[in-house]
Amino acid sequence: MLTGVFEKVGNLILQEKEIPVLKSDLDVKIKVEAASICGTDVHILADPPGHPATPGIVQGHEYVGEVVEVGKEVSNVSVGDRVIVDPTTTCGSCYYCQVGKQNLCQNASTIGIFLDGGWASYSVVPSKNVYKVSKKIAPELAVLAEPLSCVINGSEKIKVQPGDSVVIIGAGPMGQLFTQVLKAAGAAKIICVDFSDYRLNYSKLSGATHIINPQSQDLERSVKEITEVGADVVIDCVGSLFNQCMNLVCHGGQILLVGMNEHAHPDIKQYDLTRNEITVKGTFIQNNNFPKVVKILESELLNLDSLITHKISLDKIHEGIETMRKGEAIKIIVYPV
């Protein structure tokens, strides 16, 4: 089968590999229907890399497929089921796993980053990492389950109420999904911020009531004009704009930090956090959110179709990655060859 393999820093290769076999009685084999290119994939392939990965692995951590083989002890799925994949493997025995915070597992790994993933025709994964989803859902929409699970995890931390105002900084896939989820939760004013007019136009389709490009508008002044006192919630999907969030949130409001950039060190005036009673929360991947995501997908509550901007075959993966690098796509769906 043709696979997309992370060979070394800055280099992805297309390589023929043997179809994988079950390694455990609790494994399942999936015939991949569709995968996608995540921003993390682009960071992995940067030079220097923005995210670590294991050389030689098949990339792709967002994918959906049909179960074609199950181990002897598998009971949660059967051959013929369509499944979405939770790419995070956890140990189940460390402190964080035992207290229900599996997303913080001390021994976690990631399918498609450190273990073979879904840029291939077939994938073998632990059965505990797959969830059944209706075959009525188009595969390119089911692919969005993994990023959507991260958004649901973050959304549950801030508990946006009907009528709230929200600023979302960064209009990439995560920003788009936050826009759609918080619109469904009843947010009255959703202000999306990005330097890309291309992405901001998609934010309108996702439900943004206002869009701001800081290159042509004064961001802080515009947010104050729209909200009067600042936003109830500010979400940083970029990973380096905590200080900017502080200037946009109202007193008593919340800041949610989603994006990750270990090189960012913004100066924060702690006095303002205390005096203005600002609540700051970080959110990392997902934590038992996949069953909720399946319900959301099957309800067709969100406008996920609008986020699919490109569809390519696996042999065109390099073109897809370059399109993502240029910021000329929201979500690119990859089909096995």
HUZITA-V484392 format. One record per residue. SS is DSSP state (helix for helix, strand for strand, loop for the rest). PHI is phi in degrees with one decimal (NA if undefined). PSI is psi as a letter, one per 40 degrees, with the letter a starting at -180 (NA if undefined). Layout:
SS/PHI/PSI  SS/PHI/PSI
This chain:
loop/NA/i  strand/-80.5/h  strand/-134.6/i  strand/-101.3/h  strand/-113.5/h  strand/-75.4/h  strand/-84.6/d  strand/-164.2/i  loop/-49.0/h  loop/75.0/e  strand/-136.9/h  strand/-110.4/h  strand/-122.8/i  strand/-91.1/h  strand/-140.7/h  strand/-77.6/h  loop/-131.8/i  loop/-67.1/i  loop/-63.0/h  loop/-67.8/i  loop/-116.7/i  loop/-63.1/h  loop/-106.0/e  loop/-148.1/i  loop/-69.7/e  loop/-108.5/e  strand/-89.8/i  strand/-130.4/i  strand/-105.8/h  strand/-117.1/h  strand/-88.5/h  strand/-69.9/h  strand/-90.7/d  strand/-160.5/i  strand/-134.1/a  strand/-145.6/i  strand/-102.9/h  loop/-98.1/i  helix/-57.5/d  helix/-62.1/d  helix/-59.7/d  helix/-67.1/d  helix/-63.8/d  helix/-59.9/d  loop/-90.7/e  loop/-77.2/i  loop/-133.9/h  loop/-73.7/i  loop/-67.8/i  loop/-94.6/e  loop/-153.9/h  loop/-73.3/i  loop/-159.2/i  loop/-90.8/h  loop/-57.0/h  loop/95.2/e  loop/-85.2/i  strand/-78.7/h  loop/-76.7/i  loop/103.3/h  loop/-112.5/e  loop/-117.1/h  strand/-159.1/i  strand/-138.2/i  strand/-167.6/a  strand/-108.1/h  strand/-69.9/h  strand/-115.6/e  strand/-158.9/i  strand/-131.3/i  loop/-71.0/i  loop/-62.3/d  loop/-101.8/e  loop/-76.7/h  loop/-129.0/e  loop/-87.6/e  loop/-141.1/i  loop/-130.8/i  loop/-56.4/h  loop/102.3/e  loop/-71.2/i  strand/-89.0/h  strand/-135.5/i  strand/-103.0/i  strand/-114.4/h  loop/-85.9/h  loop/-76.6/e  strand/-90.7/h  strand/-95.4/h  loop/-126.7/i  loop/-85.5/d  loop/80.4/e  loop/-124.4/e  loop/-74.3/i  helix/-54.3/d  helix/-68.8/d  helix/-62.6/d  helix/-72.4/d  loop/-98.4/e  loop/86.0/e  loop/-114.5/g  helix/-61.8/d  helix/-67.3/e  helix/-106.7/e  loop/-48.3/h  loop/-75.2/e  loop/-123.1/f  loop/-71.6/i  strand/-138.3/i  strand/-135.7/h  strand/-67.3/h  loop/89.6/e  loop/-127.6/d  loop/-112.3/e  strand/-128.5/i  loop/-56.5/h  loop/-117.2/a  loop/-105.3/e  loop/-84.9/g  loop/-167.0/i  loop/-79.6/d  strand/-136.2/i  strand/-144.4/h  strand/-112.2/h  strand/-140.1/i  strand/-63.2/i  helix/-62.4/d  helix/-69.5/e  helix/-97.8/e  strand/-121.5/i  strand/-134.9/h  strand/-68.1/i  loop/-140.3/i  loop/-59.1/i  loop/-75.1/e  loop/-74.8/d  loop/-83.1/h  loop/-58.4/h  helix/-57.5/d  helix/-68.5/d  helix/-85.8/d  helix/-62.2/d  loop/-56.9/d  loop/-76.0/e  helix/-58.2/d  helix/-66.6/d  helix/-63.2/d  helix/-65.2/d  helix/-63.1/d  helix/-66.7/d  helix/-67.9/d  helix/-63.2/d  helix/-58.7/d  helix/-68.1/d  helix/-63.3/d  helix/-67.9/d  helix/-76.1/d  helix/-99.7/e  loop/48.8/f  loop/-58.4/h  loop/-104.8/i  loop/-53.7/h  loop/97.0/e  loop/-66.8/i  strand/-105.1/h  strand/-135.2/h  strand/-109.0/h  strand/-117.0/h  strand/-94.8/h  loop/105.4/h  loop/-108.2/f  loop/-75.8/a  helix/-54.6/d  helix/-66.5/d  helix/-61.9/d  helix/-63.5/d  helix/-67.6/d  helix/-59.9/d  helix/-58.4/d  helix/-67.5/d  helix/-66.6/d  helix/-75.1/d  helix/-63.2/d  helix/-64.3/d  loop/-79.2/e  loop/108.9/e  loop/-56.9/h  loop/-85.4/d  strand/-125.4/h  strand/-120.5/h  strand/-106.5/h  strand/-100.8/h  strand/-123.8/h  loop/-164.8/i  loop/-81.3/e  loop/-100.0/h  helix/-65.1/d  helix/-57.6/d  helix/-68.7/d  helix/-63.4/d  helix/-63.9/d  helix/-71.4/d  helix/-61.6/d  helix/-61.2/d  helix/-64.9/d  helix/-79.4/e  loop/118.5/e  loop/-62.7/h  loop/-87.4/d  strand/-143.4/i  strand/-127.8/i  strand/-136.0/h  loop/-106.1/h  loop/-60.7/e  loop/-73.4/d  loop/-122.7/e  loop/-134.2/i  loop/-76.8/h  helix/-62.3/d  helix/-62.8/d  helix/-63.7/d  helix/-64.2/d  helix/-64.1/d  helix/-64.9/d  helix/-65.2/d  helix/-76.7/d  helix/-105.9/e  loop/76.5/d  loop/-119.6/e  loop/111.9/i  strand/-80.5/i  strand/-64.6/d  strand/-136.7/h  strand/-123.8/h  strand/-117.2/h  strand/-98.8/h  loop/-91.5/e  loop/-89.1/d  loop/103.7/e  loop/-146.0/e  loop/-120.0/f  helix/-55.8/d  helix/-63.0/d  helix/-67.9/d  helix/-57.0/d  helix/-61.4/d  helix/-84.1/e  helix/-110.8/e  strand/-88.4/i  strand/-78.5/i  strand/-61.8/h  strand/82.3/e  strand/-87.5/a  strand/-124.4/i  strand/-120.3/h  strand/-114.2/h  strand/-100.8/h  loop/-111.0/d  loop/-63.7/i  loop/-128.5/h  loop/-147.3/h  loop/-67.4/e  loop/-91.4/e  loop/-84.7/h  loop/-136.4/g  loop/-69.2/i  loop/-76.8/h  loop/-121.7/h  loop/-87.8/h  helix/-59.0/d  helix/-53.4/d  helix/-66.2/d  helix/-59.9/d  helix/-72.9/d  helix/-62.6/d  loop/-98.8/e  loop/50.1/f  loop/-86.2/h  strand/-97.2/h  strand/-118.5/h  strand/-132.4/i  strand/-99.9/i  loop/-139.4/h  loop/-129.1/h  loop/40.3/b  loop/-129.8/i  loop/-141.5/g  loop/61.2/f  loop/-98.8/e  helix/-62.3/d  helix/-58.5/d  helix/-67.8/d  helix/-63.1/d  helix/-57.9/d  helix/-62.6/d  helix/-65.5/d  helix/-59.6/d  helix/-73.3/d  helix/-79.1/e  loop/55.4/f  loop/-73.9/d  loop/-102.9/i  loop/-95.5/g  helix/-71.1/d  helix/-55.2/d  helix/-67.3/e  helix/-88.4/e  strand/-85.4/h  strand/-100.9/d  strand/-143.3/i  strand/-132.4/h  strand/-137.0/i  strand/-87.1/i  helix/-56.6/d  helix/-69.7/e  helix/-106.7/e  helix/-60.2/d  helix/-64.1/d  helix/-65.3/d  helix/-63.8/d  helix/-64.0/d  helix/-66.3/d  helix/-62.9/d  helix/-64.3/d  helix/-57.8/d  loop/-78.9/e  loop/71.9/f  loop/-105.9/f  loop/-152.3/i  loop/-100.9/c  strand/-132.7/h  strand/-107.4/h  strand/-95.2/h  strand/-116.2/h  strand/-108.1/h  loop/-60.0/i  loop/-89.4/NA
